[in-house]
Each structure stands twice: as structure tokens, then as C-alpha cells.
């Protein structure tokens, strides 16, 4: 295990002095630390001593010009926005008038109303900071990550922290399905707008734009996972909403006029026997392998440069293909020229053509058409997606049909109905599945897939040949 740690440090281009680290063997449950794996210690004194001896004290000067760099944000209903910052130089005091070096180069004078330090997960009031402290600063409206709290008379701003631009956009809108308002407490566009505005106070990598339709908002974030976490948080808070298919945020190159798209550096650790599957899957998503390293203990590290849109739905597919053994990590790399279309979903949807409650008899007849997303006894409405069609076209089906009773009975009339277990989609799987003409309906108790246009006679069918075009 120690050799693997050395290999990791070497892969991360660690310096020689960083490789000369002390090694301790600890048991958190027993509360012991030792320098030998075979001889357990009696307490954690060795660990604390090693921290004091190895980790250097904060660099800086407590008597120099004040420099406090804002690295994160929080929000309090009583105090407003909280800036979580590190004291690089100088001393910050409660009630002191300071200057905020803004990102645009201007200086804004404010007075610090409250200071907090952190003790575990709790905040404690303090009057004065020490060098290297991580503190929460209250009373500064509009402050954001990368800005510097400095001396108002002799400002000395620090280098700005770069925040990655959003790469994925999704449409958030109010729930307009026939089941709207059954589960959620917050269902109006005003509720949705207020919640998104509150999120912007602490989540600086998120951007929100209002669409021409006042009920719809374009939410932009760093990736599919970030937006999924926001949606899941909102549904647990009692919100009802609908979300559309994730879209990539592109831009035009100022010099060449070419369409540019965001790319990611993707690192995958996978067992040797699944390397071929991973390379094949990434190749179809326009991924280019830049490095492959075999650690020699059965796992291989693969590095790819891949368009951000190629990551949509990738995680669940790779975990299925590698039997849950793949480990994926990605980081924003930059913008590159548009690499062409990436096939998303090659199958159609099974769509309920009428409202009601699903029956085992109806689902038994439908399961040979494809994979079902609902079980018997579930309420459905017209336009709701109840499964994935095995073919490329959308298919309107009757999922609520009941078996008719007659006076005539055959020997096989009462055969036992055996249903294949349906696939209950998670939020991430539902977002990955939908197409441009579909929504995910999100409520505190349910996740449903639906077409944007519910009525079958008004909805263009996927795979249908337009009028006047020969097949």
C-alpha cells in the first residue's frame, strides 16, 4: 500500500521534499497511532506531534497590510451572505472599516459586523483573527469568491481565484402535468424564482437566466452532477418542477468564427479486463485517449480528452459495463472546435395514451415491446412515458387496460401473469434518458417522464416520416 502511495505522488508530479513524508499507522476506532504496523500504539500523541513537526506554520506577517482572501460563500437567514475567507496577512477585527477589492478592480468600503471562527461544524464568535485563520465574515453584501478584504486606505489585493465557467444548461419550469400540486408545497414560478435566487447567493458557479416564458428558467452549471444535486435538494425541500434535457453551452471563436465547445479531462481507473469496453464507449463519444498507465496490480488508469456533452449519461453506462468497478473523475480542460454530433438515444419511448392506474394485464402485454419504467397500480396520465421502446419510434400504448370477463372460460383463461421487474429510474438516469421533446417531472415523492406535448394527436411522433417525404 505504501508503494502505491509513492506511485500516486509520482503521478501527481510531487517534488522530492513532498515524497519525504512520515508514515504512521493509526486506528481511528481504537484511537491509537504507531510507527509500526505490527505494534499498535496506545494513544494519538504520535499523530498530533507529527502534524506539529511536519506541517509548516502559516506564512505571512500579522503586522503587514490586511489581506483576507474570500474562498467560499455561505448564507444565513439572520446575517445574510457570509464570506468564508483565509487570513493571509494582517489582522481583522470586528467593527473595523475595511476595503473590498472587487473583481472589476474597484474598492468598496464596508464595516465588519461579525466574525466567526470554526470549531468542528459549529461557528463561534470572535473579536480578532490570527494569521492563517479560516473565518466567516458577516455584514458584507455582494461579496463573492476571489475578492480580497484589505486595508481601506492602503489596499493590497491578492490574485483573483479563477472560477470555471458553466458548461451545461438545463431548463427549469413549473410543473404543468395533470398531477401537479399533489405532492409539493412550492409549485409556482415565484417559488421557483426565489429558490434559484437564494441558491445564487452561495453557489457562484451557477448562473440563472429567465426565458421569454416567465415560468421557465435557464440554469447553467459546471456539470450534470451539480445540477442533479440542486434538483434533488429542491425536491427534498418540497418543490415541484420539471426539467429538460441538458444542453452544452457553446461559443464562437472571435478570430476564426468556428463553433467551440467545452472539453473535459477525464481520468478512469478500471480493471484490465474492461479496458477495451471503456475505450470503445469513449470513442463513440468523441473521446481521445491521451495516456494509459498500467499500475501492475490489475487496474489501469486511462486519461481522455472528451467533449463535456460526451459525459452526459456516461457514468451509469460505464458502471454497468464494468460491473461497478470503474472510478471516474473529470475536470474542465478548455474549449475546442465542435467535434460533430454524438448519438444520444437510439430507442423510442412507450407513452401512455390515456389516464388511469396501470394494470398487470396491460403491462404483461407491453413488456415484450421494451423495458417498462412503471409497475402495476401506478397512476399515469396521457403523454406520460411508461417505458423504453425497443425500436427507434415512439409508441402510444394503453397501460391501464383491464382483462374483460366473459361467461365462457377456456382451460388457459386464468394463466398466472408474470411481470418482468420494471426499471425504477433515479434522477440522474431520468435526466440522461430524456430527449429534446421530453421533461422529467420532479416532485417530493415521485419522478416521472413525460412528453412536452401531452396530447397524442398534437405531438409529432419520433421516427415518423414528415408529410411529403418518401420513406
Steps between C-alpha positions, in 0.01 A plus 500: 500500500784740579652437156165589340501831691848576366378415147205738547729783613727440200198504264402836654850639426581544870832663594778308673436662838133402472597136456689508831191471719466327838299177512271421794261211548182609676180335617224759518260266680750416772654850503861387460798593283830320451809506278474123445216306346573198723512693829187709566535810711316608813372847401508763222788706641734386220255625236458844659876537550560407134249765388677770704846395379419443132237755400654850483344796681301747288723725292439874524527794736233595752630860501493542121217651291176309546440233236209256544411292192138387454496134394139392566154634580220413740165654588315568823134603526599740778836634383469477121796395287804363684845514342722207603856624467860434601716759676817529290650813660400745770226483764126543451281632784126524561367850434803597289452694177669316212511510123371226270718469189232405244558282195456799268789686669293741711521540879187494717520618863296302755489434874535147638202425725584147612787251482478126554760228528428129456506239775410173334169564325405792725571872461625695800510879535846659507619859531836474324662259256843337504731431208381204291151491652203382295219737594144585401442873446147644532362836396646524150227499235597404146840352590601200290776244459838635392459844657740628770414663831782751547596833659265777391777764480788292360334213312708200393275257309610140448488306173143416401381139525386383157154339494421264214223615269177294479501234229153340536158667484157359592149639480320522836127566478186465712320167510209507253409131502153376600652391833644844584458614860430155647833455680685831512467802725665750261358479149484853352752685284548753782606219735737364235651844430558574870666161559736543204589854610581368847724233348694769312598660832725206588560317172712732287560243224127503425327747266127552446330672207129558459352380172239682291243287680485634858447146636829367359859558616825405330733367772868466407755305703832322487358161421211259504581388857490853642156566350374159613602580858312831481185328367517228767545762773199695375271197486596410859410855604148455357532648151326373189655575161579361157846491343604456138787327326851629589653720230861600438591870513694577181664818374653640182873558464555875458775456240393203290124508558501123563259340744681406823386260771631429855723197551590303811801304614359162600695254716367145532643225724374162386598130520712374210228276356266799445748727319363410155141573604597842637701601192215394271242694705715816511580479128132518413476815713786677317749430781872498414731298724805704607661259745477142625689379807497143633577501871587131495245386758203429273369853442573740216474881500368651176500872424277651231423838354126497438226755421291589805186373323669160470483464879120520510379154594852354490539417868201268526590324173860438604400378845266252331760389242776460762276343765541797731881490508582817301605820680444821299628853562487800267616861500437788262776517237402782265321558168563322172342494156160330471561129438167409340185333622506233771213248484291525817209258511434259217171372641151645526264529794187316607245774574170461684210602276244546780479571875437238766678244714728245336391137510709183503303372200585805288867504604530126429404570139736800478817353650593326174509846334790619711604584858233640735551783749177448696345211691137397546269732696686823418306809391583620147371771268488557125847590371687340792791273402451153649794321336770487235403361161735242350468676162593854397142632479278629781197281568175604667373210712213415731655427840171499691308234306314246711425139415140461385292239678275273294265211569719267292812362668783319327746268671769768470279796591648552847871467425720666759637834378876525554647847463864576443612739778476858372794743501450777758708788366704718733514876443832478315376213280179689420693813398732293283208321330284790381513659155437859390121453490478348849501612865584342833222579745654534847289498818593422864355149466524410130711519185310476172598531136261674261478655157493879480180473294272257682221455242591224254314664207704822540839343558747425216600138529868408526614316189189595302552602137388864439224558248624520141821308571547153359624233739 
